[in-house]
C-alpha cells in the first residue's frame, strides 16, 4: 500500500513508525512531516489543512490510503473531500468530527443520550457568561467551544479569573471564532484518564489506558499545553470499572453518533474523570491524542493497517486486537518559554545515543543543512517501554539525559504527578 499521513507532529511520527512496521506498506508519505518522519516517509511540502493540494497529490501519486491525523483537517472535512474523489481516508467525516470541534455539540449529545458528564451552560453573549460566573459555585471550568490546540480550557478558582478568561476567550483574538462561544462547566474531582478506542461506527475496541500531563510545570502547575508527557497504562482498572465505562460511556457514545446520522469511524478519544460518583466524560477528541499516541502505539501488537481496513469495512467486531503486557512513558522536551513565546532553530544533540526500547518521536523539528534543529514548542517525545510503569518512567528519563538543545524544558514528574 501507498499511504499518505497528514500532519507533522509527534503523533504523526508515532503513526508513521507503527505503519512502517507493516509488511503491507510499500511507500509512506507525510504532509508536511518533520525531521523524524523523514527517516520513515517521504516528506511532502503540503500543509495539513490544504485539502485541495492533498487531493491532487493523492490522485497523482495513486495513494491507496490517507491517514488524516490532526484535528483541524478532520473538522474541515478532509475525509469527506477525499472520499468524494474515490480516495480511501482514515478518520471521521466532518459531521462526526464535530464531537471534538464543538464542545457545545458534544455536551448536548451527552445530555440527549444520558452519557455522564459535568453539568454545563453554553454562552454566546459575553454579558450572560459574566453574569452567570458572578453567581456560579466556584471553581468553574471555562472552555472555548472550538478547537484551541488543547489550550482552550481554564479552571477558574475565583471570580476575577473567570471574568478575565471569559473576556479573553470571547472578546480577544487568542482563539478567534473558536472562543466566541464558551461552555462553562461545574468542576469535577478525581483522577483523570484517557481511553483511546478504535471504532467502525458500531463496534468499540478500547486501547490501553493512558494518562496525559497537560500543565507545563511539575506538580501540575502553570498553563495548559498540548501535553507534556504521558504514561500507559494510565491506571489499574478493575473489570467492574471497565464494564461500567463501556456500558455508560464508550458504547453509548458510538451508538448516539450513529443514531444522530453521524456514525464515527476512526479513533475516538475519551477524556475521563473517575469521580466519586463514577466515571464521567471531560472531553472527546476525534483522533489519536498527542502525546497519548506515543505511549499507546508502541504497545500495539496487531498490524495497524489490518485494524484500519477492518474499521473502513465495518468489520471491527471480527478482529481481535492484541497488546503487549508492558508499560510505556513519554516525556515531552519543549522549547524554553512554551506554551508562550519561544525561539526555534537550535541544534538537537544526542538523538543517536538512545538506549534500546527508547524512541524519540519528533514533534517540532526540521532539518537545516542536514542538522536536526528545533522547530516548534513541543520538540520531541522521548518514549520508553518496559515491563512495568516505574521501569518505563525510569528508562524514559534516562533517555532524556542523552538529549540536549538550547533552552530545553521538560517536566520531571511524568507518570508520578497526582
QUIMORA-V422566 format. One record per backbone hydrogen bond with DSSP energy under -1.0 kcal/mol. NH is the residue of the N-H (numbers start at 1). CO is the residue of the C=O. If there is no record, write none. Layout:
nh-><NH	NH>
co-><CO	CO>
This chain:
nh-><3	4	5	6	7	13	14	15	16	17	18	19	20	21	22	25	26	27	29	30	31	33	38	39	40	41	42	44	46	50	51	54	55	56	57	58	59	60	61	62	63	64	65	66	67	68	69	75	76	77	78	81	82	83	84	85	86	87	90	97	99	100	101	102	103	106	107	108	109	110	111	112	113	115	121	123	129	130	131	132	133	135	136	140	141	142	143	144	145	146	151	154	156	162	163	164	165	166	167	168	169	170	171	178	179	180	182	183	184	185	186	193	194	195	197	198	199	200	205	207	210	211	213	216	217	221	225	228	230	231	232	242	243	244	245	246	247	248	249	250	251	253	254	255	256	257	258	259	260	261	262	266	268	269	270	271	272	273	274	275	275	278	280	281	282	283	285	293	295	296	297	299	300	301	302	307	308	309	310	311	312	313	314	315	318	319	324	326	327	328	329	330	331	332	333	334	335	338	340	345	348	349	353	358	359	361	363	366	368	371	373	374	375	379	380	381	382	383	384	385	386	392	393	394	395	396	397	398	399	400	401	402	403	404	408	409	416	417>
co-><27	65	29	67	31	9	10	11	12	13	14	15	16	18	19	22	1	1	3	42	5	7	34	36	37	37	28	30	44	47	49	50	51	52	53	54	55	56	57	59	58	2	2	88	4	90	6	71	72	74	73	77	78	79	80	82	83	82	66	93	96	97	97	98	145	102	103	104	105	106	107	108	109	110	184	182	125	126	127	128	129	132	132	156	185	154	183	152	181	178	148	142	140	158	159	160	161	162	163	164	165	166	167	175	176	177	123	143	121	141	119	272	210	270	268	205	266	203	198	196	194	231	229	223	221	217	214	213	330	211	328	238	239	240	241	242	243	244	245	245	246	249	250	251	252	253	254	255	256	258	257	199	197	285	195	283	193	280	191	273	278	275	273	116	271	271	269	289	292	292	293	296	297	322	322	303	304	305	306	307	308	309	311	310	315	316	299	324	386	232	384	230	382	228	380	409	377	335	337	374	372	404	350	355	383	381	379	373	371	368	366	346	364	333	333	361	331	359	329	357	327	388	389	390	391	392	393	394	395	396	397	399	400	349	405	334	413	413>
